[in-house]
Amino acid sequence: MPVVVVEMWQGRAVEQKKQLARGITDEFVKVGVPRQQVHIIFKDNPKHNWATGGKLASEEAAD
């Protein structure tokens, strides 16, 4: 039973998450995993909770 955790910035529409869930699940099905056994957890992170190179992602827009 694979569990896939997708962490991304918040703001994706539900339809986009559905599309991602279908695509990820389809890839596991191709390698023999039953569709019902694929679990996907979406974690939406605000940009002020994500940093790269010592700089918050929320600060990027301010540059």
Secondary structure as UniProt FT lines:
FT   STRAND          3..9
FT   HELIX           14..30
FT   TURN            31..32
FT   HELIX           35..37
FT   STRAND          39..45
FT   HELIX           47..49
FT   STRAND          51..52
FT   TURN            53..54
FT   STRAND          55..56
FT   HELIX           57..60
FT   TURN            61..62
//
